[in-house]
Amino acid sequence: MLEQPFARMQMRGSMDFAESTTSPKSATRSESNGAGLICPVVEIHAGPAARVNYVAINELGTGTMQIGHQLAWADRDSTVSLA
């Protein structure tokens, strides 16, 4: 089992968080005997007055599909930016 990324920023902190996912560029369905599937999950909790920036970079082959889930909690006076 793979662990899911989890970011927790306490009061008045600032964090930039990046995640990268890659698969072979030539992984077409006919070449790989089926499609690939990537299921990333990320949870972010920004405490009071915290600033969190999250970016996901995906370089997937033509035979790879992605179903992802992003969840963010933002406490009072905090900012969460997902890209």
Backbone as a chain_set.jsonl record, in Angstrom:
{"seq": "MLEQPFARMQMRGSMDFAESTTSPKSATRSESNGAGLICPVVEIHAGPAARVNYVAINELGTGTMQIGHQLAWADRDSTVSLA", "coords": {"N": [[0.837, -1.18, 0.0], [0.548, 2.188, -0.854], [1.547, 5.244, 0.655], [-0.432, 8.166, 1.155], [0.115, 11.557, 0.142], [0.297, 14.002, 2.674], [-0.157, 17.12, 4.01], [0.465, 19.323, 6.633], [0.113, 22.434, 7.97], [0.961, 24.538, 10.529], [-0.042, 27.312, 12.677], [0.282, 30.523, 11.196], [2.239, 29.806, 9.355], [4.053, 29.083, 6.264], [3.981, 27.287, 3.237], [5.204, 25.652, 0.342], [4.236, 23.106, -1.787], [4.956, 20.435, -3.858], [4.05, 17.901, -6.186], [4.905, 15.171, -8.233], [4.043, 13.132, -10.982], [4.781, 10.502, -13.148], [4.656, 8.563, -16.171], [5.54, 6.016, -18.573], [6.057, 7.472, -21.755], [5.469, 6.096, -24.077], [3.576, 4.266, -23.421], [1.147, 2.968, -24.662], [-2.16, 1.576, -25.011], [-2.118, -0.726, -26.664], [0.598, -1.409, -26.65], [1.137, -1.922, -23.97], [-0.519, -3.935, -23.121], [-3.022, -3.143, -22.094], [-4.521, -0.408, -20.223], [-2.856, 2.013, -18.142], [-3.336, 3.044, -14.732], [-3.525, 5.72, -12.529], [-3.953, 6.854, -9.269], [-3.86, 9.39, -7.484], [-3.929, 10.824, -4.183], [-4.349, 13.58, -2.11], [-4.153, 15.362, 0.937], [-4.62, 18.378, 2.602], [-4.067, 20.47, 5.345], [-4.486, 23.575, 6.493], [-3.536, 25.57, 9.078], [-4.653, 28.246, 11.352], [-4.195, 31.401, 9.832], [-2.291, 30.443, 8.056], [-0.382, 29.82, 5.01], [-0.635, 27.943, 2.153], [0.618, 26.467, -0.754], [-0.042, 24.319, -3.391], [0.999, 22.189, -5.984], [0.451, 19.987, -8.677], [2.194, 17.995, -10.89], [1.863, 16.339, -13.851], [3.005, 13.912, -16.019], [1.987, 11.983, -18.256], [1.698, 8.934, -20.133], [0.071, 8.046, -23.276], [-1.577, 5.852, -22.836], [-2.284, 5.948, -20.205], [-4.416, 6.613, -17.497], [-5.859, 8.945, -15.155], [-7.299, 9.275, -11.975], [-7.942, 11.397, -9.583], [-7.853, 12.768, -6.196], [-8.267, 15.615, -4.278], [-8.115, 17.199, -1.209], [-8.76, 19.829, 0.969], [-8.414, 21.615, 3.993], [-9.076, 24.708, 5.39], [-8.293, 26.807, 7.881], [-9.297, 29.618, 9.944], [-8.537, 32.755, 8.509], [-6.638, 31.682, 6.738], [-4.964, 30.575, 3.708], [-5.308, 28.449, 0.935], [-3.948, 27.216, -1.969], [-4.582, 25.398, -4.806], [-3.186, 23.755, -7.57]], "CA": [[0.0, 0.0, 0.0], [1.284, 3.445, -0.917], [1.054, 6.3, 1.532], [-0.899, 9.345, 0.447], [0.727, 12.787, 0.639], [-0.49, 14.766, 3.642], [0.572, 18.309, 4.445], [-0.177, 20.048, 7.731], [0.833, 23.658, 8.284], [0.444, 25.124, 11.76], [-0.372, 28.738, 12.657], [1.104, 31.563, 10.582], [3.318, 29.237, 8.552], [3.917, 29.156, 4.822], [4.565, 26.099, 2.63], [4.996, 25.321, -1.058], [4.263, 21.649, -1.851], [4.827, 19.985, -5.244], [3.982, 16.454, -6.383], [5.122, 14.854, -9.632], [3.683, 11.775, -11.386], [5.164, 10.236, -14.534], [4.505, 7.216, -16.716], [6.226, 5.963, -19.872], [5.369, 8.196, -22.834], [5.033, 5.18, -25.135], [2.717, 3.227, -22.836], [-0.192, 2.939, -25.245], [-2.9, 0.371, -24.634], [-1.68, -1.888, -27.437], [1.968, -1.757, -26.268], [1.249, -2.327, -22.568], [-1.569, -4.921, -22.824], [-4.047, -2.506, -21.261], [-4.244, 0.96, -19.809], [-2.354, 2.245, -16.793], [-4.226, 3.868, -13.913], [-2.88, 6.403, -11.41], [-4.989, 7.391, -8.373], [-3.239, 10.154, -6.405], [-4.776, 11.429, -3.157], [-3.604, 14.512, -1.264], [-4.928, 16.082, 1.942], [-3.895, 19.545, 3.118], [-4.721, 21.175, 6.449], [-3.832, 24.843, 6.778], [-3.951, 26.123, 10.366], [-5.003, 29.667, 11.333], [-3.278, 32.365, 9.212], [-1.258, 29.75, 7.274], [-0.424, 29.947, 3.556], [-0.174, 26.698, 1.538], [0.518, 26.375, -2.211], [0.15, 22.937, -3.838], [0.95, 22.011, -7.431], [0.644, 18.613, -9.146], [2.735, 17.946, -12.243], [1.598, 15.005, -14.386], [3.52, 13.609, -17.351], [1.428, 10.645, -18.434], [1.658, 8.383, -21.482], [-1.258, 8.055, -23.892], [-2.377, 4.75, -22.324], [-2.42, 6.089, -18.75], [-5.521, 7.447, -17.031], [-5.703, 9.404, -13.778], [-8.465, 9.669, -11.187], [-7.317, 11.927, -8.376], [-8.678, 13.393, -5.16], [-7.578, 16.632, -3.488], [-8.949, 17.669, -0.108], [-8.063, 20.877, 1.726], [-9.082, 22.319, 5.09], [-8.473, 26.026, 5.589], [-8.774, 27.447, 9.106], [-9.513, 31.067, 9.944], [-7.517, 33.643, 7.936], [-5.627, 30.944, 5.998], [-5.127, 30.491, 2.263], [-4.822, 27.232, 0.292], [-4.004, 27.329, -3.422], [-4.367, 24.115, -5.476], [-3.003, 23.899, -9.019]], "C": [[0.879, 1.239, 0.0], [0.687, 4.452, 0.049], [0.615, 7.483, 0.695], [-0.188, 10.572, 1.003], [-0.227, 13.512, 1.573], [0.362, 15.927, 4.105], [-0.216, 18.996, 5.549], [0.702, 21.256, 8.068], [0.175, 24.292, 9.501], [0.24, 26.63, 11.592], [0.719, 29.589, 12.002], [2.303, 31.041, 9.786], [3.044, 29.417, 7.072], [4.621, 27.945, 4.218], [4.205, 26.025, 1.163], [5.22, 23.825, -1.189], [4.036, 21.233, -3.289], [4.863, 18.467, -5.3], [4.127, 16.184, -7.871], [4.777, 13.386, -9.889], [4.071, 11.595, -12.85], [4.841, 8.784, -14.9], [5.223, 7.201, -18.059], [5.41, 6.647, -20.967], [4.817, 7.253, -23.888], [4.091, 4.102, -24.617], [1.305, 3.323, -23.385], [-0.873, 1.646, -24.844], [-2.399, -0.863, -25.376], [-0.274, -2.335, -27.028], [2.055, -2.308, -24.853], [0.201, -3.354, -22.155], [-2.637, -4.364, -21.895], [-3.614, -1.124, -20.843], [-3.659, 0.989, -18.408], [-3.327, 3.144, -16.055], [-3.443, 4.419, -12.732], [-3.976, 7.062, -10.588], [-4.357, 8.165, -7.228], [-4.282, 10.748, -5.455], [-3.897, 12.362, -2.331], [-4.583, 15.19, -0.303], [-4.063, 17.189, 2.514], [-4.712, 20.176, 4.225], [-3.901, 22.41, 6.764], [-4.399, 25.406, 8.08], [-4.258, 27.61, 10.247], [-3.867, 30.532, 10.771], [-2.153, 31.699, 8.418], [-1.459, 29.986, 5.781], [0.162, 28.675, 2.954], [-0.42, 26.765, 0.036], [0.844, 24.949, -2.618], [0.052, 22.889, -5.352], [1.219, 20.54, -7.747], [1.093, 18.663, -10.596], [2.587, 16.51, -12.743], [2.148, 14.897, -15.799], [3.15, 12.163, -17.626], [1.449, 10.229, -19.899], [0.222, 8.323, -21.986], [-2.153, 6.933, -23.384], [-2.616, 4.818, -20.829], [-3.56, 7.04, -18.419], [-5.266, 7.826, -15.575], [-7.054, 9.765, -13.189], [-7.904, 10.128, -9.852], [-8.316, 12.562, -7.425], [-7.815, 14.367, -4.377], [-8.556, 17.159, -2.449], [-8.154, 18.691, 0.683], [-8.976, 21.442, 2.805], [-8.345, 23.635, 5.28], [-9.097, 26.666, 6.821], [-8.866, 28.953, 8.912], [-8.29, 31.82, 9.422], [-6.395, 32.894, 7.191], [-5.959, 30.915, 4.511], [-4.541, 29.175, 1.761], [-5.021, 27.409, -1.21], [-3.656, 25.981, -4.026], [-4.233, 24.35, -6.974], [-2.608, 22.582, -9.615]], "O": [[1.84, 1.329, 0.764], [-0.528, 4.506, 0.237], [1.206, 7.776, -0.344], [0.088, 10.634, 2.201], [-1.421, 13.621, 1.292], [1.493, 15.729, 4.548], [-1.419, 19.223, 5.417], [1.877, 21.113, 8.406], [-1.028, 24.552, 9.5], [0.341, 27.153, 10.483], [1.912, 29.389, 12.232], [3.273, 31.769, 9.574], [1.961, 29.841, 6.669], [5.73, 27.604, 4.63], [3.069, 26.292, 0.772], [6.255, 23.312, -0.763], [3.037, 21.624, -3.894], [5.607, 17.823, -4.56], [3.536, 16.889, -8.689], [5.163, 12.506, -9.12], [3.735, 12.426, -13.694], [4.768, 7.908, -14.038], [5.49, 8.26, -18.627], [4.206, 6.419, -21.083], [3.812, 7.56, -24.528], [3.836, 3.12, -25.315], [0.377, 3.71, -22.675], [-0.213, 0.715, -24.382], [-2.269, -1.933, -24.781], [0.016, -3.531, -27.058], [2.959, -3.09, -24.558], [0.042, -3.622, -20.964], [-3.101, -5.065, -20.996], [-2.476, -0.717, -21.079], [-3.926, 0.108, -17.591], [-4.058, 3.918, -16.673], [-2.776, 3.671, -12.018], [-4.834, 7.753, -11.137], [-4.312, 7.663, -6.105], [-5.376, 11.125, -5.875], [-2.813, 11.969, -1.899], [-5.698, 15.545, -0.685], [-2.907, 16.963, 2.869], [-5.914, 20.394, 4.069], [-2.769, 22.317, 7.24], [-5.595, 25.683, 8.176], [-4.138, 28.18, 9.162], [-2.717, 30.404, 11.191], [-1.147, 32.349, 8.135], [-2.561, 30.31, 5.337], [1.323, 28.351, 3.206], [-1.526, 27.079, -0.404], [1.888, 24.42, -2.238], [-0.859, 23.47, -5.942], [2.106, 19.924, -7.158], [0.45, 19.298, -11.432], [3.117, 15.578, -12.139], [1.802, 15.693, -16.672], [3.888, 11.239, -17.283], [1.247, 11.049, -20.794], [-0.724, 8.523, -21.224], [-3.376, 7.04, -23.484], [-3.1, 3.854, -20.236], [-3.662, 8.129, -18.982], [-4.555, 7.127, -14.854], [-7.853, 10.464, -13.812], [-7.434, 9.303, -9.069], [-9.456, 12.852, -7.786], [-6.756, 13.997, -3.871], [-9.686, 17.522, -2.774], [-6.999, 18.446, 1.031], [-10.153, 21.712, 2.566], [-7.115, 23.659, 5.324], [-10.275, 27.023, 6.819], [-8.55, 29.481, 7.845], [-7.161, 31.559, 9.835], [-5.303, 33.44, 7.035], [-7.089, 31.194, 4.109], [-3.415, 28.82, 2.111], [-6.122, 27.715, -1.667], [-2.564, 25.464, -3.795], [-5.048, 25.047, -7.579], [-2.405, 22.488, -10.825]]}, "num_chains": 1, "name": "protein.A"}
